[in-house]
Amino acid sequence: MRTDLRTTDCTKRARLNAVKELVVTLNHEIRNPLGALSLAIAQVQTDNKECEPRLKEYFEIIAESGRQIEHVLNRLNMVTEPVSTTYVDDIRMLDIEKSTMATYASKNTAKAA
């Protein structure tokens, strides 16, 4: 019984370490070009304040998409207990919401004790 618990604990730790490693990689590989993209679109918006409304709308869509990507990266940084869910067929994916909620649930349980 004790060996099973240790094996389960080691497996959870290994999975968490793998997720953290992937998150660090994603942060590095995505934030760098995302920063350049965000600065470039901000400059385009500044330089084109008098452009037609349709272009302004496109610029805002690009800027908002960048903010959404940034938000996902920030949430990935908060994962401390990976929870996966079925994506399509037998393909699994990280459930970011549940994975970050597990963090808050653990902290709230610890505070209540």
VEXDREN-2710 file (C-alpha; in Angstrom, 1 decimal):
% VEXDREN-2710
k/r/px/py/pz
1/MET/0.0/0.0/0.0
2/ARG/2.8/2.4/0.9
3/THR/4.7/1.6/-2.3
4/ASP/1.5/2.4/-4.3
5/LEU/1.2/5.8/-2.6
6/ARG/4.9/6.6/-3.3
7/THR/4.6/5.5/-6.9
8/THR/1.4/7.6/-7.4
9/ASP/3.2/10.6/-5.7
10/CYS/6.3/10.1/-7.9
11/THR/4.1/9.9/-11.0
12/LYS/2.2/13.1/-10.1
13/ARG/5.5/14.9/-9.4
14/ALA/6.9/13.8/-12.7
15/ARG/3.8/14.9/-14.6
16/LEU/3.8/18.3/-12.9
17/ASN/7.5/18.7/-13.7
18/ALA/6.8/17.8/-17.4
19/VAL/3.9/20.4/-17.5
20/LYS/6.1/23.1/-15.8
21/GLU/8.9/22.4/-18.3
22/LEU/6.5/22.7/-21.2
23/VAL/5.0/26.0/-19.7
24/VAL/8.5/27.5/-19.4
25/THR/9.2/26.6/-23.0
26/LEU/5.9/28.0/-24.2
27/ASN/6.4/31.2/-22.3
28/HIS/9.8/31.7/-23.8
29/GLU/8.9/30.7/-27.4
30/ILE/5.6/32.6/-27.5
31/ARG/6.2/35.7/-25.3
32/ASN/9.2/36.9/-27.3
33/PRO/7.5/37.1/-30.7
34/LEU/4.2/38.1/-29.0
35/GLY/6.0/41.1/-27.4
36/ALA/7.3/42.2/-30.8
37/LEU/3.8/41.7/-32.3
38/SER/2.2/43.7/-29.5
39/LEU/4.7/46.6/-29.9
40/ALA/4.3/46.6/-33.7
41/ILE/0.5/46.7/-33.6
42/ALA/0.6/49.5/-31.0
43/GLN/2.9/51.5/-33.3
44/VAL/0.6/50.8/-36.3
45/GLN/-2.4/52.0/-34.3
46/THR/-0.6/55.1/-33.2
47/ASP/0.6/55.9/-36.8
48/ASN/-2.8/55.3/-38.3
49/LYS/-5.2/57.1/-36.0
50/GLU/-7.0/58.7/-38.9
51/CYS/-7.4/55.5/-41.0
52/GLU/-10.7/54.0/-42.0
53/PRO/-12.8/52.4/-39.2
54/ARG/-12.5/49.0/-40.8
55/LEU/-8.7/49.0/-40.4
56/LYS/-9.0/50.3/-36.8
57/GLU/-11.3/47.3/-36.1
58/TYR/-8.7/44.9/-37.6
59/PHE/-5.9/46.5/-35.5
60/GLU/-8.0/46.1/-32.3
61/ILE/-8.8/42.4/-33.2
62/ILE/-5.0/41.8/-33.5
63/ALA/-4.3/43.6/-30.3
64/GLU/-7.0/41.7/-28.4
65/SER/-5.9/38.4/-29.7
66/GLY/-2.4/39.1/-28.4
67/ARG/-3.9/40.0/-25.0
68/GLN/-5.8/36.7/-25.0
69/ILE/-2.6/34.7/-25.8
70/GLU/-0.9/36.6/-22.9
71/HIS/-3.8/35.7/-20.6
72/VAL/-3.5/32.0/-21.5
73/LEU/0.3/32.1/-20.8
74/ASN/-0.3/33.7/-17.4
75/ARG/-2.9/31.1/-16.5
76/LEU/-0.5/28.3/-17.5
77/ASN/2.0/29.8/-15.1
78/MET/-0.5/29.2/-12.3
79/VAL/-0.9/25.4/-12.9
80/THR/0.2/23.5/-9.9
81/GLU/-1.9/20.4/-10.2
82/PRO/-2.4/19.3/-13.9
83/VAL/-6.0/18.2/-14.7
84/SER/-6.6/16.8/-18.1
85/THR/-9.8/16.4/-20.1
86/THR/-10.8/14.7/-23.4
87/TYR/-10.3/17.1/-26.3
88/VAL/-11.3/15.0/-29.3
89/ASP/-11.8/11.2/-29.4
90/ASP/-9.0/9.8/-27.3
91/ILE/-6.8/12.9/-27.4
92/ARG/-6.3/14.6/-24.0
93/MET/-5.6/18.2/-23.2
94/LEU/-4.7/20.2/-20.1
95/ASP/-7.9/21.7/-18.6
96/ILE/-6.4/25.1/-17.6
97/GLU/-9.4/26.2/-15.6
98/LYS/-9.6/23.1/-13.5
99/SER/-5.8/23.0/-13.2
100/THR/-5.7/26.5/-11.8
101/MET/-8.8/26.0/-9.7
102/ALA/-7.1/23.1/-8.0
103/THR/-4.4/25.6/-6.9
104/TYR/-7.0/27.9/-5.3
105/ALA/-8.9/25.0/-3.7
106/SER/-5.7/23.7/-2.1
107/LYS/-4.8/27.2/-0.8
108/ASN/-8.3/27.7/0.6
109/THR/-8.4/24.3/2.3
110/ALA/-5.0/25.0/3.9
111/LYS/-6.2/28.4/5.2
112/ALA/-9.4/26.9/6.6
113/ALA/-7.4/24.3/8.6
END
